[in-house]
Amino acid sequence: PKGTADAVYLAAVFEHLQAVLEEFRPELVLYDAGVDVHMDDDLGNFCISWDGLRKREEMVLQLCVSKGIPIAFVIGGGYHRNAKHLSKRHALVFHAAAKLYRGL
């Protein structure tokens, strides 16, 4: 719902992603890492913080990797007049991937 913040959003993403991965056991996950859920997005209606976005990216990638499922991601969604601000949001998924794969 409009105004959803980190805790509710992250719990829902975790719950539903885990269930989908268990039920369907995909051979590959294609992840559209949209950032329009961020609190500063010009068009989005959620209130997800920088930390919430970072946690989402780490969680999605970690869940897939922990189940041995390859994951490919693209950036998408996210609207802001300041390109630097928007690019920092999009970069979070790349940082999360680098952090995860350095630890493997």
C-alpha positions in Angstrom: 0.0 0.0 0.0 1.0 3.6 -0.4 3.5 4.7 2.2 4.8 1.2 2.9 8.1 1.4 4.8 11.1 -0.9 5.1 10.0 -3.5 7.7 6.7 -4.4 6.0 8.1 -4.2 2.5 11.2 -6.4 3.3 9.1 -9.0 5.1 6.7 -9.2 2.2 9.5 -9.5 -0.4 11.2 -12.2 1.7 8.1 -14.2 2.4 6.8 -14.2 -1.2 10.2 -14.7 -2.9 11.1 -17.6 -0.6 7.7 -19.2 -1.3 8.0 -18.8 -5.1 11.6 -20.2 -5.2 10.4 -23.2 -3.1 7.3 -23.9 -5.1 8.6 -23.4 -8.7 12.3 -24.2 -8.2 13.4 -22.1 -11.2 16.5 -22.8 -13.2 17.2 -19.1 -13.4 15.8 -15.9 -11.8 15.6 -12.7 -13.8 15.4 -9.9 -11.4 14.2 -6.4 -12.3 15.8 -4.3 -9.6 13.4 -1.4 -9.8 14.1 1.5 -7.4 10.8 3.4 -7.7 10.0 2.2 -4.2 12.5 4.6 -2.7 11.1 7.4 -0.5 12.6 10.1 -2.8 11.2 8.7 -6.0 9.3 11.2 -8.1 6.6 8.8 -9.1 6.7 6.0 -6.5 4.4 5.8 -3.5 6.4 3.7 -1.1 8.8 5.0 1.6 11.7 2.6 1.4 15.0 4.0 2.7 18.5 3.7 1.3 19.1 1.0 3.9 15.9 -0.8 2.9 16.9 -0.9 -0.7 20.3 -2.2 0.2 18.8 -4.9 2.3 16.4 -5.9 -0.4 19.1 -6.3 -3.0 21.3 -8.3 -0.6 18.3 -10.5 0.4 17.1 -11.2 -3.1 20.6 -12.1 -4.3 21.4 -14.2 -1.2 18.2 -16.2 -1.3 18.8 -17.2 -4.9 22.4 -18.0 -4.4 21.8 -20.0 -1.2 19.4 -22.2 -3.2 21.9 -22.7 -6.0 19.7 -20.7 -8.5 21.6 -18.5 -10.9 20.3 -14.9 -11.0 20.6 -12.2 -13.6 19.4 -8.7 -12.9 18.7 -5.5 -14.7 18.1 -2.0 -13.3 14.6 -0.6 -13.9 12.1 1.7 -12.5 13.1 4.8 -10.5 12.4 8.3 -11.4 14.2 11.4 -10.1 15.2 14.7 -11.8 18.8 14.3 -10.4 20.5 11.7 -12.4 23.3 11.3 -9.8 20.8 10.6 -7.1 19.0 8.0 -9.2 22.2 6.3 -10.3 23.2 5.8 -6.7 20.0 3.9 -6.1 20.5 1.8 -9.2 24.1 1.1 -8.1 23.0 -0.7 -4.9 22.2 -3.9 -6.7 25.7 -4.0 -8.2 27.3 -3.3 -4.9 25.2 -6.1 -3.3 26.3 -8.6 -6.1 29.9 -7.6 -5.6 29.7 -8.1 -1.9 28.0 -11.5 -2.2 30.4 -12.9 -4.8 33.5 -11.7 -3.0 32.3 -13.7 0.0 31.8 -17.0 -2.0 
